Amino acid sequence: MCIRFNSIGATNIFNPSQPVFTLDHDVQNKSPKNLQKYATIEAFARKHGVNFYPAGRGIGHQILVEEGYAFPNTLTVASDSHSNMYGGVGCVGTPIVRTDGAALWATGQTWWQVPRMVKVELKGRLSPGVTGKDVIVALCGSFNHDEVLNAAIEFTGDAIPQLSVDDRLTIANMTTEWGALVGVFPVDDVLLQWYENRLKKLEFRTFASASDSSIPPPPEHPRINRRRLDALRANRLTSDPDAQYSSHLVLDLSTLVPYVSGPNSVKVANPLPVLQASHIAINKAYLLSCTNARASDISAAAAVIKGHKVAPGVQFYVAPASSEVQAEAEQNGDWATLLAAGAKPLPAGCGPCIGLGTGLLEEGEIGISATNRNYKGRMGHPKAQAYLASPAVVAASAVKGFIAGPDSLDPSSLPPASPPTFSIVNPTSSSRSSSVSAPKEAALPGFPTSFSGPLLFAPQDNLNTDGIYPGKYTYQDDITLERQAEVVMENYDPAFASLVATLRKDHINDDTSSSSATKHGIILVSGYNFGTGSSREQAATALKSVGIPLVIAGSFGDIFKRNAINNGLVCVECPELVADLTAEFAKDGVRGKGGKDGELTVDKGVSIDVKAVDGRVDVIWPNGEKKSYNVGSVGASVQELWLCGGLEGFVLKSIQAQSAAQ
């Protein structure tokens, strides 16, 4: 972001109290190059008066909650896809990307498409041993047909008061994996009491005798203080009784048993008793990340593992969400319990969860983790298998050597090991807002009226950013666009980049003298929720760099679409074309199995012409047949960003205009 900020010509941060810098990715990397990067970031923060937390202090999301930057009834954004976590404390948290961040620093502003609202009602009472992690894993597995894709979720229901704030943070954190942009819990008595306890902790952090009347009171914390808490109590924000939602999902927690996600997909969820009966041996176990590495999580794992040893052949890695969490766990004796059992400590920060540092899954290995994401290749080798579960289940599995629950889990106290009771209540047609056809957009001068070229089909839903651009390259800040083009889609199809290069050589005329009205390139078509996952900007820039100017999908993950718009990669949704390509070329006529010939990327000589502004797609099939599809048109704002080379160019243009006017 510092590089982007400087490249757009900005010299001052619009509001220095707005940004917060936390160093949490790649903290195990002690190379001179990485340490110099950290030093550069800290120097930038000092120069501009920005709050800064060094490597080792913890994961940014945890710090923002601990220090009150993410606070109830406010909006907090961060350059990481798990910014949704702030919803656990009644804060609207949602991700932005690097270019957004630089633009925010320079202007104090950014953009959003306002999402639809979905009500998620949690009712009933959790059985003993069932946790917030089980709730969100079950939600992802039960409602796994894009019910909350790109939506803002409001959690409600009579089960909310029984959920601790740590459980709420876990659930909100993984609404990202569920496909949502926001997942907000209410500001209730449970949360307010949590803040009262937090306020006491902050007071004792500076004074051993905070209540001693003989000394001045402790200094007021700038964000978590009595004035703000009293204001929260006095002004409870709730939705109107007649508020309308795009849909209403209901989950009965009393029917829920401990759940495990995977392998290699959060959309696949299995009751723990079913997997335990399968006796799936593991090689590695992980208790870390912003999802489940708080003091309560470490305590739950320690209670399970106390008096036991990690099973032979299993490596159990633990890392606290923050240095404050570790200090609390050490004081409680939980940290020592884990280490005595054979757990291997890692520093507070993002490590194996994002595929960096010690303890990654190797080829053929199986791991179980309390993290949030188990996409193929994310935590190590693409041919490894990763499962997700609660801290107690992870600890029990580490001790037993296979996926299993703790001995304290009483089967007689659990409901039947069958899918939980869930339902969807959609609004009636009379309660829906009337739809109004959008006026047809005009093409701005210089924007192509047509995107044309060979069509490649990736018959896969939920093709995530780890598949598009592997995490191991994400933090190589000096990687060139040419190198990005060489590794694009590596975790999905290692042959993808070379296939695109061959097609460009054989079919695409790079002669710049050709008409600018048509943009030639390879057009990629894929399934639904394309680009789900992390906020890495390179997923969009790598596709653009390899020679793909436009992507068509059934639907897009909003973070990817945001990255694409910010970097001049055009996105078009066309479910009908996806359905036709699936029927014609996908194995067994379904997505997820590759092409009929076993290929992961289908190239059958289909050509395509996308009239992005007119809202029409023309496809010429191998037999010469032509078929047209209607799609949404690309709006003027997206066109303008494309013409500027993306958001970075747009902000630079704005800064130059402001300078010229002064």
C-alpha positions as CSV (number, residue, x, y, z in Angstrom):
1,M,0.0,0.0,0.0
2,C,2.9,2.4,0.7
3,I,4.2,1.7,-2.8
4,R,0.7,2.3,-4.3
5,F,0.3,5.5,-2.2
6,N,3.6,6.9,-3.5
7,S,2.9,5.8,-7.1
8,I,-0.3,7.8,-7.3
9,G,1.5,11.0,-6.4
10,A,0.0,11.4,-2.9
11,T,2.2,13.1,-0.3
12,N,0.0,13.4,2.7
13,I,-2.5,11.0,4.4
14,F,-5.9,12.6,4.3
15,N,-6.7,11.7,7.9
16,P,-3.8,10.1,9.9
17,S,-6.1,8.9,12.6
18,Q,-8.0,6.7,10.1
19,P,-5.4,4.1,9.1
20,V,-3.9,1.5,11.5
21,F,-0.8,-0.6,10.5
22,T,-0.4,-4.1,11.9
23,L,2.4,-6.5,10.7
24,D,1.0,-10.0,10.9
25,H,1.7,-11.8,7.6
26,D,5.0,-13.7,7.0
27,V,6.2,-12.9,10.6
28,Q,8.3,-16.0,10.7
29,N,10.4,-14.7,7.8
30,K,13.5,-13.1,9.3
31,S,15.3,-12.6,6.0
32,P,17.0,-9.2,5.6
33,K,14.6,-8.4,2.7
34,N,11.5,-9.0,4.8
35,L,12.9,-7.1,7.8
36,Q,13.7,-4.2,5.6
37,K,10.1,-4.3,4.3
38,Y,8.8,-4.1,7.9
39,A,11.2,-1.3,8.7
40,T,10.0,0.7,5.6
41,I,6.4,0.3,6.7
42,E,7.2,1.4,10.3
43,A,9.1,4.4,8.9
44,F,6.1,5.4,6.7
45,A,3.8,5.1,9.7
46,R,6.1,7.3,11.9
47,K,6.4,9.9,9.1
48,H,2.6,10.2,8.7
49,G,1.6,9.8,12.3
50,V,-0.2,6.5,11.8
51,N,-0.8,4.0,14.7
52,F,1.6,1.1,14.2
53,Y,1.8,-2.4,15.7
54,P,5.0,-4.4,15.0
55,A,5.4,-8.1,14.0
56,G,4.8,-10.2,17.0
57,R,2.1,-8.1,18.5
58,G,-0.5,-10.3,16.8
59,I,-3.0,-10.6,14.0
60,G,-4.4,-7.4,12.8
61,H,-8.1,-8.4,13.2
62,Q,-7.5,-9.4,16.8
63,I,-5.6,-6.2,17.6
64,L,-8.3,-4.1,16.1
65,V,-10.9,-5.7,18.4
66,E,-8.6,-5.7,21.5
67,E,-7.7,-2.0,21.0
68,G,-11.2,-0.8,20.0
69,Y,-10.5,0.3,16.5
70,A,-13.3,-2.1,15.5
71,F,-16.1,-0.8,17.7
72,P,-19.8,-1.3,17.8
73,N,-22.0,0.7,15.5
74,T,-19.0,1.8,13.3
75,L,-17.6,0.9,9.9
76,T,-14.1,-0.6,9.9
77,V,-12.4,-1.9,6.7
78,A,-9.1,-3.8,6.3
79,S,-7.0,-5.1,3.5
80,D,-7.8,-8.7,4.3
81,S,-10.8,-10.9,3.5
82,H,-11.5,-11.8,7.1
83,S,-12.4,-8.2,8.1
84,N,-15.9,-9.6,8.5
85,M,-14.7,-10.7,11.9
86,Y,-15.5,-7.2,13.4
87,G,-19.2,-8.1,13.1
88,G,-18.7,-10.2,16.2
89,V,-18.6,-6.9,18.2
90,G,-21.4,-5.2,16.4
91,C,-19.1,-3.4,14.0
92,V,-19.6,-3.4,10.2
93,G,-16.4,-5.0,9.0
94,T,-15.7,-5.6,5.4
95,P,-12.6,-6.1,3.2
96,I,-10.9,-3.7,0.9
97,V,-7.8,-4.3,-1.2
98,R,-4.4,-2.6,-1.6
99,T,-5.4,-0.1,-4.2
100,D,-8.5,0.8,-2.1
101,G,-6.2,1.3,0.9
102,A,-3.9,3.7,-0.9
103,A,-6.9,5.6,-2.2
104,L,-8.4,5.9,1.3
105,W,-5.1,7.2,2.7
106,A,-5.0,9.8,-0.1
107,T,-8.6,10.9,-0.2
108,G,-10.4,9.5,2.8
109,Q,-13.0,8.0,0.5
110,T,-13.7,4.7,-1.4
111,W,-16.6,3.1,-3.1
112,W,-19.1,0.2,-2.6
113,Q,-22.0,-1.4,-4.3
114,V,-24.5,-1.5,-1.4
115,P,-25.2,-5.3,-0.8
116,R,-28.5,-7.0,-0.2
117,M,-29.4,-7.8,3.4
118,V,-30.0,-11.3,4.6
119,K,-31.4,-12.1,8.1
120,V,-29.9,-15.2,9.7
121,E,-31.9,-16.4,12.6
122,L,-30.2,-18.6,15.2
123,K,-32.6,-20.3,17.5
124,G,-32.5,-23.0,20.2
125,R,-29.7,-23.9,22.6
126,L,-26.3,-25.5,21.8
127,S,-25.6,-28.9,23.3
128,P,-22.6,-29.2,25.6
129,G,-19.4,-29.4,23.5
130,V,-20.9,-27.6,20.5
131,T,-19.2,-24.3,19.7
132,G,-19.4,-21.2,17.5
133,K,-17.0,-22.9,15.1
134,D,-19.5,-25.7,14.7
135,V,-22.3,-23.2,14.0
136,I,-20.5,-21.5,11.1
137,V,-19.2,-24.7,9.7
138,A,-22.8,-26.0,9.7
139,L,-24.1,-22.8,8.1
140,C,-21.5,-23.0,5.3
141,G,-22.4,-26.7,4.7
142,S,-26.1,-26.4,5.0
143,F,-26.7,-23.2,3.0
144,N,-24.1,-24.0,0.3
145,H,-25.8,-22.7,-2.8
146,D,-24.8,-19.0,-2.7
147,E,-27.7,-18.0,-0.4
148,V,-25.6,-15.3,1.2
149,L,-23.2,-14.6,-1.7
150,N,-22.1,-10.9,-1.6
151,A,-24.7,-10.1,1.0
152,A,-24.6,-8.4,4.3
153,I,-25.8,-10.7,7.1
154,E,-27.7,-9.6,10.2
155,F,-27.6,-12.3,12.9
156,T,-30.8,-12.5,15.1
157,G,-32.7,-15.0,17.2
158,D,-33.2,-16.3,20.7
159,A,-29.9,-18.2,20.6
160,I,-27.7,-15.0,20.3
161,P,-27.5,-14.3,24.1
162,Q,-26.0,-17.8,24.8
163,L,-23.1,-17.1,22.3
164,S,-20.0,-15.7,23.8
165,V,-18.3,-12.8,22.1
166,D,-15.4,-15.2,21.1
167,D,-18.0,-17.5,19.5
168,R,-19.5,-14.5,17.7
169,L,-16.1,-13.4,16.4
170,T,-15.5,-16.9,15.1
171,I,-18.8,-17.0,13.3
172,A,-18.5,-13.5,11.8
173,N,-14.9,-14.3,10.8
174,M,-16.0,-17.2,8.6
175,T,-19.0,-15.5,7.0
176,T,-16.2,-14.7,4.5
177,E,-16.0,-18.4,3.6
178,W,-19.8,-18.5,3.5
179,G,-19.6,-15.9,0.8
180,A,-20.9,-12.8,2.6
181,L,-19.4,-9.3,2.7
182,V,-20.5,-8.5,6.2
183,G,-21.8,-10.6,9.2
184,V,-23.0,-8.4,12.1
185,F,-24.2,-9.5,15.5
186,P,-26.3,-7.2,17.7
187,V,-25.1,-4.9,20.4
188,D,-26.6,-6.7,23.5
189,D,-26.0,-7.1,27.2
190,V,-23.5,-9.9,26.5
191,L,-21.4,-7.6,24.3
192,L,-21.7,-4.7,26.7
193,Q,-20.5,-6.8,29.6
194,W,-17.6,-8.0,27.5
195,Y,-16.6,-4.4,27.0
196,E,-16.9,-3.7,30.7
197,N,-14.5,-6.6,31.3
198,R,-12.2,-5.3,28.5
199,L,-12.2,-1.8,30.1
200,K,-11.0,-3.3,33.4
201,K,-8.2,-5.2,31.6
202,L,-7.0,-2.1,29.9
203,E,-7.0,-0.2,33.2
204,F,-4.9,-2.9,34.9
205,R,-2.6,-2.9,31.9
206,T,-1.2,0.4,33.1
207,F,-2.0,0.5,36.8
208,A,-1.8,-2.3,39.3
209,S,-4.3,-0.6,41.6
210,A,-6.8,1.0,39.2
211,S,-9.4,1.5,42.0
212,D,-7.0,3.0,44.5
213,S,-8.5,6.4,45.4
214,S,-5.1,7.7,46.6
215,I,-3.7,7.9,43.1
216,P,-5.1,9.6,40.0
217,P,-7.3,7.4,37.8
218,P,-5.7,5.6,34.9
219,P,-5.5,7.4,31.6
220,E,-8.5,7.0,29.4
221,H,-8.1,4.6,26.6
222,P,-8.6,6.5,23.3
223,R,-11.2,4.1,22.0
224,I,-12.5,1.8,24.8
225,N,-13.6,4.1,27.6
226,R,-16.4,4.9,30.0
227,R,-17.9,7.6,27.8
228,R,-18.2,5.4,24.7
229,L,-19.6,2.5,26.7
230,D,-22.2,4.7,28.3
231,A,-23.2,6.1,24.9
232,L,-23.6,2.5,23.6
233,R,-25.9,1.6,26.4
234,A,-28.0,4.8,25.9
235,N,-28.3,4.4,22.2
236,R,-29.2,0.8,21.2
237,L,-29.4,0.5,17.4
238,T,-31.8,-2.2,16.1
239,S,-33.4,-2.9,12.8
240,D,-37.0,-1.6,12.3
241,P,-39.7,-4.2,13.0
242,D,-40.8,-4.0,9.4
243,A,-37.3,-4.0,7.9
244,Q,-37.2,-6.0,4.6
245,Y,-34.5,-8.6,3.8
246,S,-33.7,-10.4,0.5
247,S,-34.1,-13.6,2.4
248,H,-34.4,-15.1,5.9
249,L,-32.3,-18.2,6.9
250,V,-33.1,-20.1,10.0
251,L,-30.8,-22.6,11.9
252,D,-31.9,-24.6,14.9
253,L,-28.8,-24.9,17.1
254,S,-30.5,-27.5,19.4
255,T,-30.2,-29.9,16.4
256,L,-26.5,-29.3,15.9
257,V,-23.6,-31.7,16.8
258,P,-19.9,-30.8,16.4
259,Y,-19.1,-30.4,12.8
260,V,-16.0,-30.8,10.6
261,S,-15.4,-29.0,7.3
262,G,-13.7,-30.6,4.4
263,P,-11.6,-32.0,3.0
264,N,-10.4,-28.9,1.0
265,S,-13.8,-27.2,1.0
266,V,-15.8,-25.1,3.5
267,K,-18.9,-26.0,1.5
268,V,-18.6,-29.6,2.6
269,A,-19.5,-30.2,6.2
270,N,-19.8,-33.5,8.1
271,P,-21.0,-34.4,11.6
272,L,-18.1,-35.2,13.7
273,P,-19.5,-38.7,14.8
274,V,-19.6,-39.7,11.1
275,L,-16.0,-38.7,10.4
276,Q,-14.8,-40.2,13.7
277,A,-16.2,-43.5,12.8
278,S,-14.1,-43.4,9.6
279,H,-10.9,-43.1,11.6
280,I,-9.2,-40.6,9.3
281,A,-5.5,-40.5,10.3
282,I,-3.9,-37.1,10.5
283,N,-0.3,-35.8,10.1
284,K,-0.6,-32.3,11.4
285,A,-3.0,-30.3,13.6
286,Y,-3.2,-26.5,13.9
287,L,-4.5,-24.2,16.7
288,L,-3.9,-20.7,15.3
289,S,-5.3,-17.8,13.2
290,C,-7.7,-15.0,13.7
291,T,-10.6,-17.5,13.8
292,N,-9.9,-19.6,16.8
293,A,-6.7,-18.7,18.7
294,R,-8.1,-16.5,21.4
295,A,-7.6,-17.3,25.1
296,S,-10.8,-19.2,25.4
297,D,-9.8,-21.4,22.4
298,I,-6.4,-22.1,23.9
299,S,-8.1,-22.9,27.2
300,A,-10.5,-25.3,25.5
301,A,-7.7,-27.1,23.7
302,A,-5.6,-27.3,26.9
303,A,-8.5,-28.8,28.8
304,V,-8.7,-31.6,26.2
305,I,-4.9,-32.3,26.0
306,K,-4.0,-32.0,29.7
307,G,-2.4,-35.2,30.9
308,H,-1.9,-36.5,27.4
309,K,0.8,-36.3,24.7
310,V,0.5,-35.5,21.0
311,A,0.2,-38.8,19.1
312,P,3.4,-40.2,17.5
313,G,3.7,-39.1,13.9
314,V,1.5,-36.0,14.5
315,Q,2.8,-32.4,14.6
316,F,0.6,-30.0,16.6
317,Y,1.3,-26.3,15.9
318,V,-0.1,-23.6,18.1
319,A,0.1,-19.8,17.8
320,P,-1.9,-17.1,19.7
321,A,-4.0,-14.5,18.0
322,S,-2.0,-11.8,19.7
323,S,0.8,-11.3,22.3
324,E,-1.9,-10.3,24.8
325,V,-3.7,-13.6,24.2
326,Q,-0.4,-15.5,24.8
327,A,0.2,-13.6,28.0
328,E,-3.2,-14.5,29.3
329,A,-2.8,-18.2,28.3
330,E,0.6,-18.3,30.0
331,Q,-0.9,-16.8,33.2
332,N,-3.7,-19.4,33.2
333,G,-1.2,-22.2,32.6
334,D,-2.9,-23.2,29.4
335,W,0.1,-22.4,27.2
336,A,2.4,-24.5,29.3
337,T,-0.1,-27.4,29.2
338,L,0.0,-27.4,25.4
339,L,3.8,-27.3,25.2
340,A,4.1,-30.0,27.8
341,A,2.0,-32.2,25.6
342,G,4.3,-31.7,22.7
343,A,2.7,-28.8,20.8
344,K,5.1,-26.7,18.7
345,P,4.7,-22.9,19.3
346,L,4.7,-20.4,16.5
347,P,4.7,-16.6,16.9
348,A,1.5,-14.5,17.0
349,G,0.6,-13.9,13.4
350,C,-0.6,-15.5,10.2
351,G,1.5,-18.6,9.4
352,P,0.4,-22.0,8.1
353,C,-3.2,-20.6,7.7
354,I,-2.0,-18.6,4.7
355,G,0.7,-21.1,3.6
356,L,3.7,-19.3,5.0
357,G,6.5,-20.4,7.4
358,T,6.9,-23.6,9.4
359,G,4.5,-26.5,9.5
360,L,2.9,-26.5,6.1
361,L,1.1,-29.6,4.8
362,E,3.2,-31.7,2.5
363,E,2.1,-33.8,-0.5
364,G,-0.2,-36.6,0.6
365,E,-0.6,-35.3,4.2
366,I,-3.8,-34.8,6.1
367,G,-4.3,-31.9,8.5
368,I,-7.0,-30.7,10.8
369,S,-7.1,-27.0,11.8
370,A,-9.0,-24.5,13.8
371,T,-8.5,-22.0,11.0
372,N,-11.0,-20.6,8.6
373,R,-10.0,-21.7,5.1
374,N,-9.1,-25.1,3.7
375,Y,-8.9,-24.5,0.0
376,K,-6.7,-26.9,-2.0
377,G,-3.1,-25.8,-1.7
378,R,-3.7,-23.0,0.8
379,M,-2.0,-24.5,3.8
380,G,0.7,-26.3,1.8
381,H,0.8,-28.8,-1.0
382,P,-2.1,-28.9,-3.5
383,K,-2.2,-32.7,-3.0
384,A,-2.7,-32.5,0.7
385,Q,-6.1,-32.6,2.5
386,A,-7.2,-30.1,5.1
387,Y,-10.1,-30.2,7.5
388,L,-11.5,-27.5,9.7
389,A,-12.9,-28.0,13.2
390,S,-13.2,-26.4,16.7
391,P,-10.2,-26.1,19.0
392,A,-11.3,-29.0,21.2
393,V,-11.7,-31.3,18.2
394,V,-8.4,-30.3,16.8
395,A,-6.7,-31.0,20.2
396,A,-8.4,-34.3,20.6
397,S,-7.4,-35.3,17.0
398,A,-3.8,-34.4,17.8
399,V,-3.8,-36.7,20.8
400,K,-5.6,-39.6,19.2
401,G,-3.9,-39.3,15.8
402,F,-7.1,-39.3,13.8
403,I,-10.1,-36.9,13.5
404,A,-12.0,-37.4,16.7
405,G,-13.8,-35.5,19.5
406,P,-12.6,-35.1,23.1
407,D,-13.4,-37.8,25.6
408,S,-15.5,-35.3,27.5
409,L,-17.9,-35.1,24.7
410,D,-21.0,-37.1,25.8
411,P,-22.9,-38.6,22.9
412,S,-26.0,-39.0,25.0
413,S,-26.1,-35.2,25.5
414,L,-26.0,-34.6,21.7
415,P,-28.9,-34.7,19.2
416,P,-28.7,-37.3,16.4
417,A,-25.7,-37.1,14.1
418,S,-27.8,-36.0,11.2
419,P,-28.0,-32.7,9.3
420,P,-29.2,-29.8,11.5
421,T,-32.7,-28.4,11.1
422,F,-32.5,-25.4,8.8
423,S,-34.9,-23.5,6.5
424,I,-35.2,-20.6,4.1
425,V,-38.0,-18.1,4.5
426,N,-38.0,-15.9,1.4
427,P,-40.0,-12.7,1.3
428,T,-43.3,-12.7,-0.5
429,S,-43.4,-11.0,-3.9
430,S,-45.5,-8.2,-2.5
431,S,-42.8,-7.3,0.0
432,R,-40.1,-7.1,-2.5
433,S,-38.9,-3.8,-3.9
434,S,-40.2,-3.3,-7.4
435,S,-37.5,-3.8,-9.9
436,V,-36.7,-1.0,-12.4
437,S,-34.8,-1.7,-15.5
438,A,-31.6,0.2,-15.6
439,P,-31.1,2.7,-18.4
440,K,-28.8,1.6,-21.2
441,E,-25.3,2.8,-20.7
442,A,-23.4,4.7,-23.3
443,A,-19.8,3.8,-24.2
444,L,-17.3,6.4,-23.0
445,P,-14.8,7.6,-25.7
446,G,-11.9,5.1,-25.8
447,F,-13.7,2.2,-24.1
448,P,-13.9,-0.9,-26.3
449,T,-17.3,-1.6,-27.7
450,S,-16.2,-5.3,-28.1
451,F,-14.0,-7.8,-26.3
452,S,-13.2,-10.6,-28.7
453,G,-11.1,-13.8,-28.9
454,P,-10.9,-17.5,-28.2
455,L,-13.0,-18.8,-25.3
456,L,-11.5,-20.9,-22.5
457,F,-13.8,-22.7,-20.1
458,A,-12.9,-23.6,-16.5
459,P,-15.8,-25.9,-15.4
460,Q,-15.6,-25.1,-11.7
461,D,-17.7,-23.4,-9.2
462,N,-16.1,-21.5,-6.2
463,L,-12.8,-21.2,-8.1
464,N,-11.0,-19.4,-5.3
465,T,-8.1,-16.9,-5.3
466,D,-5.7,-19.6,-4.0
467,G,-6.5,-21.5,-7.2
468,I,-6.1,-18.4,-9.4
469,Y,-3.0,-17.0,-7.7
470,P,-1.1,-19.2,-5.1
471,G,-0.5,-17.7,-1.7
472,K,3.2,-18.5,-1.8
473,Y,3.6,-15.7,-4.4
474,T,1.3,-13.2,-2.7
475,Y,3.9,-11.6,-0.4
476,Q,6.6,-11.3,-3.0
477,D,6.1,-7.6,-3.5
478,D,8.7,-7.3,-6.2
479,I,7.2,-10.0,-8.4
480,T,6.7,-8.7,-12.0
481,L,3.5,-8.8,-14.0
482,E,5.2,-11.1,-16.4
483,R,6.0,-13.6,-13.6
484,Q,2.4,-13.3,-12.4
485,A,1.3,-14.3,-15.9
486,E,3.5,-17.4,-15.7
487,V,2.0,-18.7,-12.4
488,V,-1.7,-17.7,-12.8
489,M,-4.1,-20.5,-12.1
490,E,-1.2,-22.7,-11.0
491,N,-3.1,-24.3,-8.1
492,Y,-6.1,-25.0,-10.3
493,D,-4.5,-26.0,-13.6
494,P,-0.7,-25.9,-13.9
495,A,-1.0,-26.0,-17.7
496,F,-3.3,-22.9,-17.8
497,A,-0.6,-20.2,-18.4
498,S,1.1,-22.1,-21.2
499,L,-2.3,-22.8,-22.9
500,V,-3.1,-19.1,-22.9
501,A,0.3,-18.2,-24.2
502,T,-0.2,-20.7,-27.1
503,L,-3.6,-19.3,-27.9
504,R,-2.4,-15.7,-27.9
505,K,0.5,-16.6,-30.2
506,D,-1.8,-18.5,-32.6
507,H,-5.0,-16.3,-32.6
508,I,-4.4,-12.8,-31.1
509,N,-3.0,-10.0,-33.2
510,D,-1.1,-7.7,-30.8
511,D,-0.8,-5.0,-33.6
512,T,-1.6,-1.8,-31.8
513,S,-2.7,-0.3,-35.1
514,S,-5.8,-2.3,-35.1
515,S,-9.1,-0.7,-34.2
516,S,-9.3,0.4,-30.5
517,A,-13.0,-0.3,-30.7
518,T,-12.3,-4.1,-30.2
519,K,-10.1,-5.4,-27.4
520,H,-8.6,-8.8,-28.5
521,G,-7.6,-11.4,-25.9
522,I,-8.5,-14.7,-24.4
523,I,-11.9,-14.7,-22.7
524,L,-12.2,-16.9,-19.6
525,V,-15.5,-18.4,-18.6
526,S,-16.1,-20.2,-15.3
527,G,-18.8,-21.2,-12.9
528,Y,-20.4,-19.5,-9.9
529,N,-18.7,-17.5,-7.1
530,F,-15.6,-17.1,-9.2
531,G,-12.8,-15.5,-7.2
532,T,-14.1,-16.4,-3.8
533,G,-11.5,-16.3,-0.9
534,S,-8.8,-13.9,0.0
535,S,-8.5,-10.2,-0.9
536,R,-5.2,-10.7,-2.9
537,E,-5.2,-8.2,-5.7
538,Q,-2.9,-10.4,-7.8
539,A,-5.8,-12.8,-8.6
540,A,-7.1,-10.1,-10.9
541,T,-3.8,-8.6,-12.1
542,A,-2.4,-12.0,-13.0
543,L,-5.4,-12.9,-15.2
544,K,-5.1,-9.5,-16.9
545,S,-1.3,-9.9,-17.3
546,V,-1.6,-13.3,-19.0
547,G,-3.8,-11.7,-21.7
548,I,-7.3,-12.1,-20.4
549,P,-9.1,-8.7,-20.6
550,L,-12.5,-10.0,-19.6
551,V,-13.9,-12.9,-17.4
552,I,-17.4,-14.3,-17.6
553,A,-18.9,-16.3,-14.8
554,G,-22.3,-17.4,-13.4
555,S,-21.5,-15.1,-10.4
556,F,-18.4,-13.5,-8.8
557,G,-17.1,-13.2,-5.3
558,D,-17.4,-9.6,-4.5
559,I,-13.8,-9.1,-3.3
560,F,-12.5,-10.4,-6.6
561,K,-14.9,-8.3,-8.6
562,R,-13.8,-5.3,-6.6
563,N,-10.1,-6.1,-7.3
564,A,-11.0,-6.6,-11.0
565,I,-12.7,-3.2,-11.3
566,N,-9.9,-1.5,-9.5
567,N,-7.4,-3.0,-11.9
568,G,-9.2,-2.7,-15.2
569,L,-10.3,-6.3,-15.6
570,V,-13.9,-6.5,-16.9
571,C,-16.3,-8.9,-15.3
572,V,-19.6,-10.1,-16.9
573,E,-22.2,-12.5,-15.4
574,C,-23.9,-14.8,-17.9
575,P,-25.4,-17.9,-16.2
576,E,-27.0,-19.1,-19.5
577,L,-23.6,-19.3,-21.2
578,V,-22.2,-21.2,-18.2
579,A,-25.0,-23.7,-18.4
580,D,-24.6,-24.3,-22.1
581,L,-20.8,-24.7,-21.8
582,T,-21.3,-27.1,-18.9
583,A,-23.8,-29.2,-20.8
584,E,-21.6,-29.3,-23.9
585,F,-18.1,-29.7,-22.5
586,A,-18.0,-30.6,-18.8
587,K,-17.5,-34.2,-17.7
588,D,-20.9,-35.8,-16.9
589,G,-22.5,-32.4,-17.6
590,V,-21.6,-31.0,-14.2
591,R,-18.9,-28.6,-13.0
592,G,-16.2,-29.7,-10.7
593,K,-14.9,-32.7,-12.6
594,G,-13.1,-31.0,-15.5
595,G,-13.8,-31.4,-19.1
596,K,-15.0,-34.5,-20.9
597,D,-11.4,-35.4,-21.9
598,G,-10.1,-35.0,-18.4
599,E,-8.7,-31.5,-18.9
600,L,-9.1,-28.8,-16.2
601,T,-9.3,-26.0,-18.7
602,V,-11.5,-26.7,-21.8
603,D,-10.3,-25.4,-25.2
604,K,-12.6,-26.6,-28.0
605,G,-12.2,-23.8,-30.6
606,V,-15.1,-21.7,-29.4
607,S,-14.8,-18.0,-30.2
608,I,-16.6,-15.2,-28.4
609,D,-17.4,-11.5,-28.9
610,V,-18.6,-9.6,-25.9
611,K,-20.5,-6.3,-26.5
612,A,-19.8,-5.2,-22.9
613,V,-21.7,-1.8,-23.2
614,D,-24.6,-3.1,-25.3
615,G,-25.0,-6.1,-23.0
616,R,-24.7,-8.9,-25.5
617,V,-22.5,-11.9,-25.9
618,D,-22.1,-13.7,-29.2
619,V,-20.6,-17.2,-29.2
620,I,-19.6,-19.1,-32.3
621,W,-19.5,-22.9,-31.5
622,P,-17.1,-25.4,-33.2
623,N,-19.8,-26.4,-35.7
624,G,-20.2,-22.8,-36.8
625,E,-23.5,-22.2,-35.0
626,K,-23.8,-18.7,-33.5
627,K,-25.8,-18.0,-30.3
628,S,-26.3,-14.8,-28.5
629,Y,-26.9,-14.1,-24.8
630,N,-28.1,-11.0,-23.0
631,V,-26.0,-9.7,-20.1
632,G,-25.8,-6.6,-18.0
633,S,-24.0,-3.7,-19.5
634,V,-20.8,-2.3,-18.1
635,G,-21.6,1.0,-16.5
636,A,-20.0,4.4,-17.0
637,S,-18.1,4.3,-13.6
638,V,-16.5,1.0,-14.4
639,Q,-15.6,2.2,-17.9
640,E,-14.0,5.3,-16.5
641,L,-11.9,3.2,-14.1
642,W,-10.9,1.0,-17.0
643,L,-9.9,4.1,-19.1
644,C,-7.8,5.4,-16.2
645,G,-6.0,2.0,-15.9
646,G,-7.8,1.3,-12.7
647,L,-8.5,3.0,-9.4
648,E,-4.8,4.0,-9.0
649,G,-4.9,5.9,-12.2
650,F,-8.3,7.4,-11.3
651,V,-7.0,8.7,-7.9
652,L,-3.8,10.0,-9.6
653,K,-6.0,11.9,-12.1
654,S,-8.1,13.4,-9.2
655,I,-4.9,14.5,-7.3
656,Q,-3.5,16.1,-10.4
657,A,-6.9,17.9,-11.0
658,Q,-6.9,19.2,-7.4
659,S,-3.3,20.4,-7.7
660,A,-4.1,22.2,-11.0
661,A,-7.1,23.9,-9.4
662,Q,-5.0,25.3,-6.4
